[in-house]
Amino acid sequence: MAIDEDSKVAPTLRTWLTHAPFSLALSSGFFGFFAHAGLVSALEKEGLKPQKLMGSSAGALVSGLLASGLNSQEIKSELLNLLKEDFWDPSFGLGLLKGERFEALLKNLLKCDSFEACPIPVQMSAFDCFRLKARLFTQGDLASAMRASCTFPGLFQPKWIEGRPFIDGGVTDRSGLLGVEDGERVFYHHLASRSWWRSKLGLTSIPRRDYQAVIQLKDLPRCGPNRLDLGAQAFDLAHEQTLRALDQVLLPLSQGHSQVLTDSWST
């Protein structure tokens, strides 16, 4: 069914996604990768495949796994079997964990080593501590970039790449939309932030741009290193809510930019 991007008649999310190729953007959000994986599984179930993936932090993790060739069920299995000791390597430094065990875990999970070898194009951001701005990674070693993007400040020590220390991409690119192109159709999963400092700095709002549909899921459990047991619940809720959202009418926020919130119409 053809639709007009500029039409005043709002399509459903499903119609919008099937109208033309789209990119999938997954935001940062601590251990929000369980919810991202649930959303991805719902899209895969409905045959809605993105042409490109992008993400930051938790979004970079799921984007990288999916881009390398893992399907949603493989991602679900790996994440739900994740144990704290699989990535826990305390060490003295600017962060509780060294991060090497986490990177080794990624290397074992990925089906390819580099961005260039990924079946689906992918890009992700990490914060350059020397230049004090986010850098977009689109080539080179995939696990290294994923680790850098997931380096949550205080939890992981900075990841050094090309002589520079990098930390979580969500520091300044919480949405993971750093490399989006003008006119690119993007389906964006926004994980709501509970950080007081992000709210103070105005970093919690949903980015507005043309040709973008946004989903923000509700009532997801807050997972973490000591609450990995909540991962299955977050995955299932995200999966179920996304399936329901596909048949909801997009709620206009600005020209060419719409949002769908499951179980709620408030923004």
C-alpha positions, 0 to 999 in steps of 0.5 A, a space after each residue: 500500500 503506497 502512502 504519501 510521506 507528506 500526507 496529512 492522513 497518519 499511517 499506522 506504524 506497520 504501513 510506514 515501515 513497509 512503505 519504503 526502506 528504513 533504518 533502525 536506530 536504538 538509543 543508549 540506556 544502561 542495560 536496555 539491550 534486553 528491551 532493544 532485543 525484544 523490539 528487534 524480535 517483533 520486527 523480525 517476526 513480522 518480516 520488517 527488516 531494516 536496511 541499516 542499523 545504528 545505535 549508541 551504548 546498549 543500542 550499539 550492542 544489539 545493532 552490532 550483533 544483528 548486523 553481524 548476522 545473528 537473528 533475534 532468537 540467537 540474540 535473545 538466547 545469548 543475552 538471557 543466558 548472560 551471567 555477571 561473571 561473563 563480563 566482570 573483571 574488576 581492576 584499578 583504573 578510571 572505572 570498576 571494570 577493565 572491560 577486556 572480558 566484555 570485549 572477549 565476550 563480544 568477539 565470541 558472539 559476533 559472526 564477523 569481525 569488522 564493520 565491512 563484513 557485516 551483512 547489514 550496514 551498521 554504525 555506532 558512536 562513542 565519546 572521544 575523551 580527548 576531543 570531548 565529542 562523539 565519534 561515529 564508527 563505520 569501519 574497522 574492528 566491530 567488537 572494539 567499537 561496540 565495547 567503546 560505545 558501551 563503556 558506561 562511565 564509572 562501570 567500565 574503564 575507557 577503551 583506547 582506540 588509535 591512541 584515544 580513550 573512548 567512553 559511552 556513546 550516550 554521553 552526547 549521542 544518546 539517540 545513536 542518530 549521529 550519522 543519520 543522513 538528510 531524508 533518511 527514513 528512521 525508526 527510532 527506539 527511545 529508551 526513557 532515561 531516569 538520570 537526573 543530570 541528563 534531565 538537567 542538561 536537556 539530554 532526555 528529550 526525543 530528537 526531532 527530525 523529518 522522516 522519523 517514526 519513534 517508539 518509546 515503550 512503557 513500564 520496562 523493568 530496570 535491568 543492571 549487573 545485579 538485575 540480569 534476571 529481569 532481562 527476560 521480562 524486559 525482552 518479553 514486554 518490549 516484544 509484545 508492546 512492539 507488536 501492538 504498536 505496529 497497528 497503531 496510528 502514528 502520532 504527529 509531533 512535527 512535519 515528517 516526524 511521528 511518534 507511537 507510544 504503546 499503551 499511552 498517547 502522552 508524550 
